[in-house]
Amino acid sequence: MDLSILAGELQQKIKGKILINEPLKNHTTFRIGGPADLLVVPAEVEELPYLLEFGEEKGLPVTLLGNGSNVLVRDGGIPGLVIKLAGGPKQIQFDGTGVVADAGALMPRLAREAQNRGLTGLVFMIGIPGTVGGGVVMNAGAHGQCMEQVVTRVETIGPDRKMRLLPPMALQMGYRNSSLQGNFNYVTRVYFKLSMGEKDRIREQMEHNLEFRRQKQPWNRPSAGSVFINPPGQAAGFLLDRAGVKGLTRGGAQVAEEHANFIINKGEATARDVLALIEEMQRLVIKLFGVELKTEIQVLGEDLNRRG
């Protein structure tokens, strides 16, 4: 497979940026990950149908990547075509208390723009460094709020390259979960319904949430956010703390001292380091509490030895 020829064909059809063998560590908040065969940053949502068609015609697997904030890319990278929405189309439109945002729009930006208009409902987004599309797929949330409470419709594109508008009921949103996970329907736009509020009060709530994160989480260090989802009726961070995992290290990966449910990249961590650390954290919690922790981080790509 001549990637240069494929990239040339693509560039004739789209306005977006195309990179060959691009290290995905440059596109994830973990700063970890092998290369993408082809990384495409579309210029507009309307380029997605063609990109999906191109992938099908050329026999290339297609992977959508948001801001890379809740993912771990394996050391062998991701084969085929990786479409990165963050950095691409990210338009946000307001109409009264209604909002439409492209999937590539960042959640903190959307929260700020809503606050500037005196609209409340998105305060929880302010410290989540992901895209709107990724936030819907995992039903992102914080401080007792989540996407499920404010989303009214989601526009998706499926394998047949047709756009569809899905109501909330079709999304089956639950705790850090939705029916969009793993079903090959890609989010293109998200519709929200907000409420009027006081700008100053909304800003105060945002600053409070940000300060909480700064105090309790490894702020401004490479990580992928919470490693595990909370088991029913329990907090993963509490169980991990009791298991004594803070500071535990595997290679360049370390459990954060500030919060036991975060892993940080100390500089040269590999995905293999992180996965080994995750396995050890799970083992210790099972041993002490008999609870099996499930990962919130999405693991993508292939191991280094599988890609030769």
C-alpha positions as CSV (number, residue, x, y, z in Angstrom):
1,M,0.0,0.0,0.0
2,D,1.6,3.2,-1.2
3,L,0.5,5.8,1.3
4,S,1.8,8.7,-0.8
5,I,-0.4,7.7,-3.7
6,L,-3.4,7.3,-1.4
7,A,-2.8,10.7,0.2
8,G,-2.5,12.3,-3.3
9,E,-5.8,10.9,-4.3
10,L,-7.5,12.1,-1.2
11,Q,-6.0,15.6,-1.4
12,Q,-7.6,16.0,-4.8
13,K,-11.0,15.5,-3.3
14,I,-10.9,17.3,0.1
15,K,-9.7,20.6,1.5
16,G,-8.6,19.0,4.8
17,K,-5.1,18.3,6.0
18,I,-3.5,14.8,5.3
19,L,-0.5,13.4,7.1
20,I,1.4,10.2,6.4
21,N,2.7,7.9,9.1
22,E,1.8,10.6,11.6
23,P,2.8,9.8,15.3
24,L,-0.4,9.8,17.2
25,K,1.4,10.7,20.4
26,N,1.2,14.2,18.9
27,H,-2.6,14.0,18.9
28,T,-3.5,12.5,22.3
29,T,-3.4,14.1,25.7
30,F,-1.5,11.1,27.0
31,R,1.3,12.0,24.5
32,I,1.5,8.2,23.7
33,G,0.8,6.3,20.5
34,G,2.4,4.9,17.4
35,P,1.7,6.2,13.9
36,A,-1.5,6.5,11.8
37,D,-1.0,5.3,8.2
38,L,-3.0,8.3,7.1
39,L,-4.3,11.0,9.4
40,V,-6.9,13.3,8.0
41,V,-8.2,16.5,9.6
42,P,-11.3,17.4,7.5
43,A,-12.0,21.0,6.7
44,E,-15.8,20.5,7.0
45,V,-18.3,17.9,8.2
46,E,-19.5,17.4,4.7
47,E,-16.1,15.8,3.8
48,L,-16.9,12.8,6.1
49,P,-19.1,10.9,3.6
50,Y,-16.3,10.9,1.0
51,L,-13.7,9.9,3.6
52,L,-15.8,6.9,4.6
53,E,-16.4,6.0,1.0
54,F,-12.7,6.3,0.2
55,G,-11.8,4.0,3.1
56,E,-14.3,1.4,1.9
57,E,-13.1,1.5,-1.7
58,K,-9.4,1.2,-0.7
59,G,-10.0,-1.4,2.0
60,L,-8.8,0.9,4.7
61,P,-10.2,0.6,8.3
62,V,-11.5,4.0,9.5
63,T,-11.1,5.3,13.0
64,L,-12.5,8.6,14.3
65,L,-10.4,10.5,16.8
66,G,-11.7,13.5,18.7
67,N,-9.2,15.5,20.8
68,G,-7.5,12.3,21.9
69,S,-8.3,13.0,25.6
70,N,-9.8,9.7,26.7
71,V,-7.8,7.3,24.6
72,L,-4.7,5.2,24.8
73,V,-3.2,4.5,21.3
74,R,-1.1,1.3,21.3
75,D,2.6,1.5,20.3
76,G,2.1,0.1,16.9
77,G,-0.3,2.9,16.0
78,I,-3.6,2.7,14.1
79,P,-3.7,1.1,10.6
80,G,-5.7,2.6,7.8
81,L,-7.4,6.0,7.9
82,V,-7.7,8.1,11.1
83,I,-10.0,11.0,10.9
84,K,-9.3,13.7,13.6
85,L,-12.3,15.9,14.2
86,A,-10.6,18.2,16.8
87,G,-8.8,20.9,14.8
88,G,-11.2,20.4,11.9
89,P,-14.9,21.5,11.7
90,K,-15.9,23.1,15.0
91,Q,-18.7,25.5,14.4
92,I,-21.0,26.4,17.2
93,Q,-24.4,28.1,16.5
94,F,-26.8,29.5,19.1
95,D,-30.5,30.1,18.7
96,G,-32.1,31.3,21.9
97,T,-31.5,28.5,24.4
98,G,-30.7,26.0,21.7
99,V,-27.2,25.2,20.5
100,V,-25.8,23.2,17.6
101,A,-22.1,22.2,17.8
102,D,-20.0,20.4,15.3
103,A,-18.6,17.1,16.7
104,G,-15.0,18.6,16.6
105,A,-15.8,21.6,18.9
106,L,-14.1,21.3,22.2
107,M,-16.3,21.1,25.3
108,P,-14.6,23.8,27.3
109,R,-15.0,26.3,24.4
110,L,-18.7,25.4,24.2
111,A,-19.1,25.9,27.9
112,R,-17.4,29.3,27.8
113,E,-19.5,30.5,24.8
114,A,-22.7,29.4,26.5
115,Q,-21.7,31.3,29.7
116,N,-21.0,34.4,27.7
117,R,-24.6,34.3,26.5
118,G,-26.0,33.7,30.0
119,L,-26.9,30.1,29.2
120,T,-26.5,27.4,31.9
121,G,-26.4,23.6,31.6
122,L,-22.8,23.1,30.4
123,V,-20.8,24.1,33.5
124,F,-19.7,20.4,33.9
125,M,-17.9,20.6,30.5
126,I,-15.4,23.3,31.5
127,G,-12.6,21.0,32.7
128,I,-13.1,18.1,30.2
129,P,-10.5,18.4,27.4
130,G,-12.5,16.5,24.8
131,T,-14.7,17.2,21.8
132,V,-18.5,17.4,21.8
133,G,-18.7,14.3,19.6
134,G,-16.6,12.2,21.9
135,G,-18.5,13.6,24.9
136,V,-21.8,12.3,23.6
137,V,-20.4,8.9,22.7
138,M,-19.2,8.3,26.3
139,N,-21.9,10.4,27.9
140,A,-19.2,12.6,29.5
141,G,-19.9,14.3,32.8
142,A,-18.6,15.8,36.0
143,H,-19.9,17.2,39.3
144,G,-23.2,15.3,39.0
145,Q,-24.0,16.5,35.5
146,C,-23.6,14.8,32.1
147,M,-24.4,15.0,28.4
148,E,-27.6,13.0,28.8
149,Q,-29.2,15.9,30.6
150,V,-28.8,18.5,27.9
151,V,-28.6,16.7,24.5
152,T,-31.8,16.8,22.4
153,R,-30.6,15.3,19.1
154,V,-27.4,13.9,17.6
155,E,-26.5,13.9,13.9
156,T,-24.6,10.9,12.8
157,I,-23.2,9.3,9.7
158,G,-23.3,5.5,9.3
159,P,-21.4,3.0,7.2
160,D,-23.9,3.7,4.4
161,R,-22.7,7.3,4.4
162,K,-26.2,8.7,5.2
163,M,-26.7,11.4,7.7
164,R,-29.3,10.7,10.5
165,L,-30.8,12.7,13.3
166,L,-31.1,10.5,16.4
167,P,-33.3,11.4,19.4
168,P,-32.0,10.9,23.0
169,M,-34.0,7.7,23.4
170,A,-32.1,6.1,20.5
171,L,-28.8,6.9,22.2
172,Q,-29.5,4.7,25.3
173,M,-27.2,6.9,27.3
174,G,-26.0,5.6,30.7
175,Y,-23.1,6.1,33.0
176,R,-20.1,6.8,30.7
177,N,-21.9,4.9,28.0
178,S,-24.2,5.1,25.0
179,S,-25.4,3.0,22.1
180,L,-22.9,5.0,19.8
181,Q,-20.0,3.1,21.3
182,G,-18.6,0.6,18.8
183,N,-21.6,0.7,16.3
184,F,-19.8,2.5,13.5
185,N,-22.2,5.5,13.5
186,Y,-20.0,8.5,13.8
187,V,-21.2,11.7,15.4
188,T,-21.1,14.8,13.2
189,R,-23.2,17.4,15.1
190,V,-24.8,17.6,18.5
191,Y,-28.0,19.6,19.5
192,F,-28.4,21.0,23.0
193,K,-31.2,22.6,25.0
194,L,-30.0,25.0,27.7
195,S,-31.6,27.3,30.2
196,M,-31.2,31.0,30.9
197,G,-29.0,31.9,33.9
198,E,-26.8,34.7,35.4
199,K,-23.5,35.1,33.7
200,D,-21.6,35.9,36.9
201,R,-23.1,32.9,38.7
202,I,-22.3,30.5,35.8
203,R,-18.7,31.8,35.7
204,E,-18.3,31.3,39.5
205,Q,-19.5,27.7,39.1
206,M,-17.0,27.1,36.3
207,E,-14.1,28.5,38.3
208,H,-15.1,26.4,41.3
209,N,-15.1,23.3,39.1
210,L,-11.7,24.2,37.6
211,E,-10.2,24.8,41.0
212,F,-11.5,21.5,42.2
213,R,-9.7,19.8,39.3
214,R,-6.5,21.7,39.9
215,Q,-6.5,20.6,43.5
216,K,-7.6,17.0,43.1
217,Q,-6.2,15.9,39.8
218,P,-2.9,15.9,37.9
219,W,-3.4,19.2,36.2
220,N,-1.4,20.1,33.0
221,R,0.4,16.7,32.9
222,P,0.0,14.1,30.2
223,S,-2.8,11.8,31.0
224,A,-6.0,10.4,29.6
225,G,-8.3,11.4,32.4
226,S,-10.0,8.8,34.7
227,V,-8.6,5.4,34.0
228,F,-11.6,3.4,35.4
229,I,-15.3,4.0,35.7
230,N,-16.9,3.9,39.1
231,P,-18.3,0.5,40.1
232,P,-22.0,0.6,41.2
233,G,-22.2,2.4,44.6
234,Q,-18.5,2.9,44.9
235,A,-15.7,5.3,43.8
236,A,-12.9,3.8,41.8
237,G,-10.5,6.4,43.1
238,F,-11.3,5.4,46.7
239,L,-10.7,1.7,46.1
240,L,-7.5,2.4,44.3
241,D,-6.3,4.8,47.1
242,R,-7.0,2.1,49.7
243,A,-5.1,-0.4,47.6
244,G,-2.1,1.9,47.8
245,V,-1.5,2.4,44.1
246,K,-0.5,6.1,44.3
247,G,3.0,6.5,42.9
248,L,3.1,3.0,41.4
249,T,5.2,3.0,38.3
250,R,5.7,0.8,35.2
251,G,8.3,2.2,32.9
252,G,7.5,5.8,32.1
253,A,3.9,5.5,33.4
254,Q,2.9,6.4,37.0
255,V,-0.2,6.5,39.1
256,A,-0.7,10.1,40.0
257,E,0.0,11.1,43.6
258,E,-3.0,13.6,43.5
259,H,-5.6,11.0,42.4
260,A,-5.3,7.2,42.3
261,N,-7.6,6.9,39.3
262,F,-5.2,8.8,37.0
263,I,-2.1,7.6,35.2
264,I,0.4,10.2,34.0
265,N,3.1,10.0,31.4
266,K,6.4,11.0,33.1
267,G,8.0,11.7,29.7
268,E,8.7,8.6,27.7
269,A,5.9,6.2,28.6
270,T,4.7,3.7,26.2
271,A,1.2,2.2,25.8
272,R,2.7,-1.1,27.0
273,D,3.8,0.6,30.2
274,V,0.3,2.0,30.8
275,L,-1.4,-1.3,30.1
276,A,0.9,-3.1,32.5
277,L,0.1,-0.5,35.2
278,I,-3.6,-0.8,34.5
279,E,-3.4,-4.6,34.9
280,E,-1.6,-4.2,38.2
281,M,-4.1,-1.7,39.5
282,Q,-6.9,-4.0,38.7
283,R,-5.2,-6.9,40.3
284,L,-4.6,-5.1,43.6
285,V,-8.3,-4.0,43.8
286,I,-9.6,-7.4,43.1
287,K,-7.2,-8.9,45.7
288,L,-8.3,-6.4,48.4
289,F,-12.0,-5.8,47.6
290,G,-13.1,-8.5,45.1
291,V,-14.1,-5.7,42.7
292,E,-13.2,-5.8,39.1
293,L,-12.6,-2.3,37.8
294,K,-13.5,-1.6,34.2
295,T,-11.6,0.9,32.1
296,E,-13.0,4.3,31.1
297,I,-10.1,4.9,28.7
298,Q,-10.6,3.6,25.2
299,V,-7.7,1.6,23.9
300,L,-7.1,1.9,20.1
301,G,-4.7,0.5,17.6
302,E,-2.2,-2.4,17.5
303,D,0.8,-3.6,19.5
304,L,4.2,-2.8,18.0
305,N,5.1,-6.4,17.3
306,R,1.9,-6.9,15.3
307,R,2.7,-4.2,12.8
308,G,6.3,-5.4,12.2
